[in-house]
Amino acid sequence: MKNKIISIATALILTTSINVFGAETPDSYQDKIESNNEVINELEKSKEELQGKKDQINSDLNKVIETINQISSEVTTLSSDISAKESMITTKENDIKTMEEKISVLEANITTKLAEIKVQEDELAFQENVLSERVRAAYKYNSVNNVVYTLIESKSIVDFTERLMFIEKMAAKDREIMDLIDGIIKDLAEKKSALESDMKESQDTKVKLDAEKTALIKEKSSLESQKNSLQTKLENQKDLEFEKKSVYNSLTEEEKNIANEIGDIMQENEQMEASIQKMIREAQEAARKKKEAAAAAAAAAAVKNNTSTSTNNTTSGSNQSSGYIRPVSGRISSPYGYRIHPVTGLPNLHGGVDFAASYGTGIKATRAGEIIVKTYNSSYGNYVIIDHGNGIASLYAHMSGFNVSIGQEVSQGSIIGFVGSTGSSTGPHLHFEIRVNGTRVDPMNYLN
């Protein structure tokens, strides 16, 4: 792109350096303007290409920023989820710690209880042994024989009663021992069952908590992995954003340079157009002075010849008629004003009116006047300018041929040339302008 701009700028310099030391004419200025316009068109195309690239980059940049915002949102969500998981893990760790402490207490209790159970088991073994001995004795000496033996051995009824009461006490003692043994056995069973239940419940709870903690740690690890992946993607997107912004800024700077160059060329065109207008005004002034001189000479000759000048002081070409007529009868194919140029395809000011007409159609003078320009350039092709006086002139362009000469007086409706397609033209037509003091105005404000 920069090489292209440099080439265009070089062409501009070469173009605008022509005839620096030569005499400038409306044609040379017009050729320069046309050449400058071609450069402007190329620069405008380059500018449009840059704008297209900027639009694409801007679109891509918006997508990148949208992706960055989306990823940032996801990262924020993941960070929140990770924080929640960390909180849950901390809670589980506290629960596990509490459960481990509980298990430690249970284990200590179990140790104590086991010691107590051992004592009770020893007591049970002792009581069972005592009971076993008494049972064996009771079996050896059954109750009936014991009672009979006691009766025989008793010295009196009182002695017998005392002996019988002793036997009953011994039996009661045996029953007490048996109840004690039953209680110990039942108590041992309940204590063992409770300890086993508590231990199993604690162990199960700890296993469950460990599993939940492990799952949370795994989930946290997965979330951190996702977050790291998104962070990497986010950094890549930010790098891409920076890169695209740099390219966009570079294109913007290049676009500014082109715009400045276009501005410089357009300013030069304005200066050359001003020069053209000045030359037309000078030609009109020269034509006016020429007419005044001719009129003065005619008046002097009339005085000398003692003749009157009031009866005929105009030529056939000085007939002004009323208003301005259309130079051809064809339809208007392009009016005055801004339009898309048919050759360059870019918007520009169309400084006249285009009339559609067949090749070779005669072109009429819109009003009487003097031919002050009859020439050719690359923009207008063959063209003629007629001075109508009072600073007003008409221009006829793209002619296929002329029917007048410089300095000729023409009347309104005279055929001054023929429709063609010379210069910058896409087909046979007449480009018609009205200039007031050299400046182009809308011709339709003058035509009947």
Contacts in CASP RR format, 6 or more apart in sequence:
PFRMAT RR
TARGET T0000
AUTHOR 0000-0000-0000
METHOD contacts of the structure
MODEL  1
MKNKIISIATALILTTSINVFGAETPDSYQDKIESNNEVINELEKSKEEL
QGKKDQINSDLNKVIETINQISSEVTTLSSDISAKESMITTKENDIKTME
EKISVLEANITTKLAEIKVQEDELAFQENVLSERVRAAYKYNSVNNVVYT
LIESKSIVDFTERLMFIEKMAAKDREIMDLIDGIIKDLAEKKSALESDMK
ESQDTKVKLDAEKTALIKEKSSLESQKNSLQTKLENQKDLEFEKKSVYNS
LTEEEKNIANEIGDIMQENEQMEASIQKMIREAQEAARKKKEAAAAAAAA
AAVKNNTSTSTNNTTSGSNQSSGYIRPVSGRISSPYGYRIHPVTGLPNLH
GGVDFAASYGTGIKATRAGEIIVKTYNSSYGNYVIIDHGNGIASLYAHMS
GFNVSIGQEVSQGSIIGFVGSTGSSTGPHLHFEIRVNGTRVDPMNYLN
1 46 0 8 1.000
1 49 0 8 1.000
1 50 0 8 1.000
1 254 0 8 1.000
2 254 0 8 1.000
4 42 0 8 1.000
4 46 0 8 1.000
5 43 0 8 1.000
5 46 0 8 1.000
5 254 0 8 1.000
5 257 0 8 1.000
5 258 0 8 1.000
5 261 0 8 1.000
8 39 0 8 1.000
8 42 0 8 1.000
8 43 0 8 1.000
8 46 0 8 1.000
8 261 0 8 1.000
9 261 0 8 1.000
11 39 0 8 1.000
12 36 0 8 1.000
12 39 0 8 1.000
12 261 0 8 1.000
12 265 0 8 1.000
15 32 0 8 1.000
15 35 0 8 1.000
15 36 0 8 1.000
15 39 0 8 1.000
16 32 0 8 1.000
16 35 0 8 1.000
16 36 0 8 1.000
16 268 0 8 1.000
18 28 0 8 1.000
18 32 0 8 1.000
19 28 0 8 1.000
24 275 0 8 1.000
24 279 0 8 1.000
25 279 0 8 1.000
25 375 0 8 1.000
26 276 0 8 1.000
26 279 0 8 1.000
26 280 0 8 1.000
26 373 0 8 1.000
26 375 0 8 1.000
27 375 0 8 1.000
27 376 0 8 1.000
27 377 0 8 1.000
29 272 0 8 1.000
29 273 0 8 1.000
29 275 0 8 1.000
29 276 0 8 1.000
29 279 0 8 1.000
30 276 0 8 1.000
30 377 0 8 1.000
30 379 0 8 1.000
30 380 0 8 1.000
31 377 0 8 1.000
31 378 0 8 1.000
31 379 0 8 1.000
32 272 0 8 1.000
33 269 0 8 1.000
33 272 0 8 1.000
33 273 0 8 1.000
33 276 0 8 1.000
33 379 0 8 1.000
34 377 0 8 1.000
34 378 0 8 1.000
34 379 0 8 1.000
34 424 0 8 1.000
35 378 0 8 1.000
36 265 0 8 1.000
36 266 0 8 1.000
36 268 0 8 1.000
36 269 0 8 1.000
36 272 0 8 1.000
37 269 0 8 1.000
37 344 0 8 1.000
37 348 0 8 1.000
37 379 0 8 1.000
38 344 0 8 1.000
39 265 0 8 1.000
40 262 0 8 1.000
40 265 0 8 1.000
40 266 0 8 1.000
40 269 0 8 1.000
41 341 0 8 1.000
41 344 0 8 1.000
41 345 0 8 1.000
41 346 0 8 1.000
43 258 0 8 1.000
43 261 0 8 1.000
43 262 0 8 1.000
43 265 0 8 1.000
44 262 0 8 1.000
44 346 0 8 1.000
45 346 0 8 1.000
46 258 0 8 1.000
47 255 0 8 1.000
47 258 0 8 1.000
47 259 0 8 1.000
47 262 0 8 1.000
50 251 0 8 1.000
50 254 0 8 1.000
50 255 0 8 1.000
50 258 0 8 1.000
51 255 0 8 1.000
53 251 0 8 1.000
54 248 0 8 1.000
54 251 0 8 1.000
54 252 0 8 1.000
54 255 0 8 1.000
57 244 0 8 1.000
57 247 0 8 1.000
57 248 0 8 1.000
57 251 0 8 1.000
58 248 0 8 1.000
60 244 0 8 1.000
61 241 0 8 1.000
61 244 0 8 1.000
61 245 0 8 1.000
61 248 0 8 1.000
64 237 0 8 1.000
64 240 0 8 1.000
64 241 0 8 1.000
64 244 0 8 1.000
65 241 0 8 1.000
67 237 0 8 1.000
68 234 0 8 1.000
68 237 0 8 1.000
68 238 0 8 1.000
68 241 0 8 1.000
71 230 0 8 1.000
71 233 0 8 1.000
71 234 0 8 1.000
71 237 0 8 1.000
72 234 0 8 1.000
74 230 0 8 1.000
75 227 0 8 1.000
75 230 0 8 1.000
75 231 0 8 1.000
75 234 0 8 1.000
78 223 0 8 1.000
78 226 0 8 1.000
78 227 0 8 1.000
78 230 0 8 1.000
79 227 0 8 1.000
81 223 0 8 1.000
82 220 0 8 1.000
82 223 0 8 1.000
82 224 0 8 1.000
82 227 0 8 1.000
85 216 0 8 1.000
85 219 0 8 1.000
85 220 0 8 1.000
85 223 0 8 1.000
86 220 0 8 1.000
88 216 0 8 1.000
89 213 0 8 1.000
89 216 0 8 1.000
89 217 0 8 1.000
89 220 0 8 1.000
92 209 0 8 1.000
92 212 0 8 1.000
92 213 0 8 1.000
92 216 0 8 1.000
93 213 0 8 1.000
95 209 0 8 1.000
96 206 0 8 1.000
96 209 0 8 1.000
96 210 0 8 1.000
96 213 0 8 1.000
99 202 0 8 1.000
99 205 0 8 1.000
99 206 0 8 1.000
99 209 0 8 1.000
100 206 0 8 1.000
102 202 0 8 1.000
103 199 0 8 1.000
103 202 0 8 1.000
103 203 0 8 1.000
103 206 0 8 1.000
106 195 0 8 1.000
106 198 0 8 1.000
106 199 0 8 1.000
106 202 0 8 1.000
107 199 0 8 1.000
109 195 0 8 1.000
110 195 0 8 1.000
110 199 0 8 1.000
113 191 0 8 1.000
113 195 0 8 1.000
116 191 0 8 1.000
117 188 0 8 1.000
117 191 0 8 1.000
117 192 0 8 1.000
120 184 0 8 1.000
120 187 0 8 1.000
120 188 0 8 1.000
121 188 0 8 1.000
123 184 0 8 1.000
124 181 0 8 1.000
124 184 0 8 1.000
124 185 0 8 1.000
124 188 0 8 1.000
127 177 0 8 1.000
127 180 0 8 1.000
127 181 0 8 1.000
127 184 0 8 1.000
128 181 0 8 1.000
130 177 0 8 1.000
131 174 0 8 1.000
131 177 0 8 1.000
131 178 0 8 1.000
131 181 0 8 1.000
134 170 0 8 1.000
134 174 0 8 1.000
134 177 0 8 1.000
135 174 0 8 1.000
138 174 0 8 1.000
141 149 0 8 1.000
143 167 0 8 1.000
146 167 0 8 1.000
147 164 0 8 1.000
147 167 0 8 1.000
150 160 0 8 1.000
150 163 0 8 1.000
150 164 0 8 1.000
150 167 0 8 1.000
151 160 0 8 1.000
153 163 0 8 1.000
154 160 0 8 1.000
154 163 0 8 1.000
276 438 0 8 1.000
277 435 0 8 1.000
277 437 0 8 1.000
277 438 0 8 1.000
277 439 0 8 1.000
278 438 0 8 1.000
280 372 0 8 1.000
280 373 0 8 1.000
280 385 0 8 1.000
280 393 0 8 1.000
280 435 0 8 1.000
280 438 0 8 1.000
281 391 0 8 1.000
281 437 0 8 1.000
281 438 0 8 1.000
283 372 0 8 1.000
283 373 0 8 1.000
283 385 0 8 1.000
283 387 0 8 1.000
284 372 0 8 1.000
284 387 0 8 1.000
284 389 0 8 1.000
284 391 0 8 1.000
284 393 0 8 1.000
286 372 0 8 1.000
287 370 0 8 1.000
287 372 0 8 1.000
287 387 0 8 1.000
287 389 0 8 1.000
287 407 0 8 1.000
288 387 0 8 1.000
288 389 0 8 1.000
290 370 0 8 1.000
291 370 0 8 1.000
295 313 0 8 1.000
298 309 0 8 1.000
298 313 0 8 1.000
299 309 0 8 1.000
302 308 0 8 1.000
302 309 0 8 1.000
315 409 0 8 1.000
316 409 0 8 1.000
316 411 0 8 1.000
317 368 0 8 1.000
317 369 0 8 1.000
317 409 0 8 1.000
317 410 0 8 1.000
317 411 0 8 1.000
317 414 0 8 1.000
318 368 0 8 1.000
318 369 0 8 1.000
318 409 0 8 1.000
318 411 0 8 1.000
319 368 0 8 1.000
319 411 0 8 1.000
319 412 0 8 1.000
320 367 0 8 1.000
320 368 0 8 1.000
320 369 0 8 1.000
320 388 0 8 1.000
320 412 0 8 1.000
321 367 0 8 1.000
321 368 0 8 1.000
321 411 0 8 1.000
321 412 0 8 1.000
323 367 0 8 1.000
323 446 0 8 1.000
323 448 0 8 1.000
324 366 0 8 1.000
324 367 0 8 1.000
324 394 0 8 1.000
324 434 0 8 1.000
324 446 0 8 1.000
324 447 0 8 1.000
324 448 0 8 1.000
325 364 0 8 1.000
325 366 0 8 1.000
325 367 0 8 1.000
325 412 0 8 1.000
325 413 0 8 1.000
325 447 0 8 1.000
325 448 0 8 1.000
326 355 0 8 1.000
326 364 0 8 1.000
326 366 0 8 1.000
326 447 0 8 1.000
326 448 0 8 1.000
327 355 0 8 1.000
327 363 0 8 1.000
327 364 0 8 1.000
327 365 0 8 1.000
327 366 0 8 1.000
327 394 0 8 1.000
327 396 0 8 1.000
327 430 0 8 1.000
327 432 0 8 1.000
328 355 0 8 1.000
328 357 0 8 1.000
328 361 0 8 1.000
328 362 0 8 1.000
328 363 0 8 1.000
328 364 0 8 1.000
328 419 0 8 1.000
328 430 0 8 1.000
329 357 0 8 1.000
330 355 0 8 1.000
330 356 0 8 1.000
330 357 0 8 1.000
331 355 0 8 1.000
331 356 0 8 1.000
332 353 0 8 1.000
332 354 0 8 1.000
332 355 0 8 1.000
332 356 0 8 1.000
333 354 0 8 1.000
333 355 0 8 1.000
333 356 0 8 1.000
333 429 0 8 1.000
334 342 0 8 1.000
334 350 0 8 1.000
334 353 0 8 1.000
334 354 0 8 1.000
335 350 0 8 1.000
335 352 0 8 1.000
335 353 0 8 1.000
335 444 0 8 1.000
336 350 0 8 1.000
336 351 0 8 1.000
336 352 0 8 1.000
336 353 0 8 1.000
336 442 0 8 1.000
336 443 0 8 1.000
336 444 0 8 1.000
337 349 0 8 1.000
337 350 0 8 1.000
337 351 0 8 1.000
337 352 0 8 1.000
337 442 0 8 1.000
338 347 0 8 1.000
338 348 0 8 1.000
338 349 0 8 1.000
338 350 0 8 1.000
339 347 0 8 1.000
339 348 0 8 1.000
339 350 0 8 1.000
340 346 0 8 1.000
340 347 0 8 1.000
341 347 0 8 1.000
341 348 0 8 1.000
341 350 0 8 1.000
342 426 0 8 1.000
343 424 0 8 1.000
343 426 0 8 1.000
351 433 0 8 1.000
351 440 0 8 1.000
352 431 0 8 1.000
352 432 0 8 1.000
352 433 0 8 1.000
352 434 0 8 1.000
352 440 0 8 1.000
352 442 0 8 1.000
352 443 0 8 1.000
353 431 0 8 1.000
353 432 0 8 1.000
353 433 0 8 1.000
353 442 0 8 1.000
353 443 0 8 1.000
353 444 0 8 1.000
354 429 0 8 1.000
354 430 0 8 1.000
354 431 0 8 1.000
354 432 0 8 1.000
355 429 0 8 1.000
355 430 0 8 1.000
355 432 0 8 1.000
356 429 0 8 1.000
357 419 0 8 1.000
357 428 0 8 1.000
357 429 0 8 1.000
357 430 0 8 1.000
358 419 0 8 1.000
358 428 0 8 1.000
359 400 0 8 1.000
359 419 0 8 1.000
359 420 0 8 1.000
359 421 0 8 1.000
359 428 0 8 1.000
360 400 0 8 1.000
360 418 0 8 1.000
360 419 0 8 1.000
360 420 0 8 1.000
360 428 0 8 1.000
361 418 0 8 1.000
361 419 0 8 1.000
361 430 0 8 1.000
362 403 0 8 1.000
362 415 0 8 1.000
362 417 0 8 1.000
362 418 0 8 1.000
362 419 0 8 1.000
363 396 0 8 1.000
363 399 0 8 1.000
363 415 0 8 1.000
363 416 0 8 1.000
363 417 0 8 1.000
363 418 0 8 1.000
363 419 0 8 1.000
363 430 0 8 1.000
364 412 0 8 1.000
364 413 0 8 1.000
364 414 0 8 1.000
364 415 0 8 1.000
364 416 0 8 1.000
365 386 0 8 1.000
365 394 0 8 1.000
365 410 0 8 1.000
365 411 0 8 1.000
365 412 0 8 1.000
365 413 0 8 1.000
365 414 0 8 1.000
365 416 0 8 1.000
366 386 0 8 1.000
366 394 0 8 1.000
366 412 0 8 1.000
366 413 0 8 1.000
366 432 0 8 1.000
366 434 0 8 1.000
366 446 0 8 1.000
366 447 0 8 1.000
367 386 0 8 1.000
367 388 0 8 1.000
367 394 0 8 1.000
367 412 0 8 1.000
368 388 0 8 1.000
368 409 0 8 1.000
368 410 0 8 1.000
368 411 0 8 1.000
368 412 0 8 1.000
369 386 0 8 1.000
369 387 0 8 1.000
369 388 0 8 1.000
369 389 0 8 1.000
369 409 0 8 1.000
369 410 0 8 1.000
369 411 0 8 1.000
370 386 0 8 1.000
370 387 0 8 1.000
370 407 0 8 1.000
370 408 0 8 1.000
370 409 0 8 1.000
370 410 0 8 1.000
371 384 0 8 1.000
371 385 0 8 1.000
371 386 0 8 1.000
371 404 0 8 1.000
371 405 0 8 1.000
371 406 0 8 1.000
371 407 0 8 1.000
371 408 0 8 1.000
371 409 0 8 1.000
371 410 0 8 1.000
371 416 0 8 1.000
372 385 0 8 1.000
372 386 0 8 1.000
372 387 0 8 1.000
372 393 0 8 1.000
372 406 0 8 1.000
372 407 0 8 1.000
373 383 0 8 1.000
373 384 0 8 1.000
373 385 0 8 1.000
373 395 0 8 1.000
373 406 0 8 1.000
374 383 0 8 1.000
374 384 0 8 1.000
374 385 0 8 1.000
374 402 0 8 1.000
374 404 0 8 1.000
374 405 0 8 1.000
374 406 0 8 1.000
375 382 0 8 1.000
375 383 0 8 1.000
376 382 0 8 1.000
376 383 0 8 1.000
376 422 0 8 1.000
376 423 0 8 1.000
377 383 0 8 1.000
377 423 0 8 1.000
378 423 0 8 1.000
378 424 0 8 1.000
379 397 0 8 1.000
379 423 0 8 1.000
379 424 0 8 1.000
380 395 0 8 1.000
380 397 0 8 1.000
380 398 0 8 1.000
380 423 0 8 1.000
380 424 0 8 1.000
380 431 0 8 1.000
381 397 0 8 1.000
381 398 0 8 1.000
381 399 0 8 1.000
381 422 0 8 1.000
381 423 0 8 1.000
381 424 0 8 1.000
381 425 0 8 1.000
382 397 0 8 1.000
382 398 0 8 1.000
382 399 0 8 1.000
382 400 0 8 1.000
382 401 0 8 1.000
382 402 0 8 1.000
382 420 0 8 1.000
382 422 0 8 1.000
382 423 0 8 1.000
383 395 0 8 1.000
383 396 0 8 1.000
383 397 0 8 1.000
383 398 0 8 1.000
383 399 0 8 1.000
383 431 0 8 1.000
384 395 0 8 1.000
384 396 0 8 1.000
384 399 0 8 1.000
384 402 0 8 1.000
384 404 0 8 1.000
384 416 0 8 1.000
384 417 0 8 1.000
385 393 0 8 1.000
385 394 0 8 1.000
385 395 0 8 1.000
385 396 0 8 1.000
385 435 0 8 1.000
386 393 0 8 1.000
386 394 0 8 1.000
386 396 0 8 1.000
386 410 0 8 1.000
386 416 0 8 1.000
387 393 0 8 1.000
388 394 0 8 1.000
391 436 0 8 1.000
391 437 0 8 1.000
391 438 0 8 1.000
392 434 0 8 1.000
392 435 0 8 1.000
392 436 0 8 1.000
392 446 0 8 1.000
393 434 0 8 1.000
393 435 0 8 1.000
393 438 0 8 1.000
394 432 0 8 1.000
394 433 0 8 1.000
394 434 0 8 1.000
394 435 0 8 1.000
394 443 0 8 1.000
395 431 0 8 1.000
395 432 0 8 1.000
395 433 0 8 1.000
395 434 0 8 1.000
395 435 0 8 1.000
396 416 0 8 1.000
396 417 0 8 1.000
396 430 0 8 1.000
396 431 0 8 1.000
396 432 0 8 1.000
397 430 0 8 1.000
397 431 0 8 1.000
397 432 0 8 1.000
397 433 0 8 1.000
398 419 0 8 1.000
398 420 0 8 1.000
398 421 0 8 1.000
398 422 0 8 1.000
398 423 0 8 1.000
398 425 0 8 1.000
398 428 0 8 1.000
398 429 0 8 1.000
398 430 0 8 1.000
398 431 0 8 1.000
399 417 0 8 1.000
399 418 0 8 1.000
399 419 0 8 1.000
399 420 0 8 1.000
399 422 0 8 1.000
399 430 0 8 1.000
400 417 0 8 1.000
400 418 0 8 1.000
400 419 0 8 1.000
400 420 0 8 1.000
400 421 0 8 1.000
400 422 0 8 1.000
400 428 0 8 1.000
401 417 0 8 1.000
401 418 0 8 1.000
401 420 0 8 1.000
402 416 0 8 1.000
402 417 0 8 1.000
403 415 0 8 1.000
403 416 0 8 1.000
403 417 0 8 1.000
403 418 0 8 1.000
404 410 0 8 1.000
404 414 0 8 1.000
404 416 0 8 1.000
404 417 0 8 1.000
410 416 0 8 1.000
419 428 0 8 1.000
419 429 0 8 1.000
419 430 0 8 1.000
420 427 0 8 1.000
420 428 0 8 1.000
420 429 0 8 1.000
420 430 0 8 1.000
421 427 0 8 1.000
421 428 0 8 1.000
421 429 0 8 1.000
425 431 0 8 1.000
432 443 0 8 1.000
433 440 0 8 1.000
433 443 0 8 1.000
434 440 0 8 1.000
434 441 0 8 1.000
434 442 0 8 1.000
434 443 0 8 1.000
434 445 0 8 1.000
434 446 0 8 1.000
435 441 0 8 1.000
END
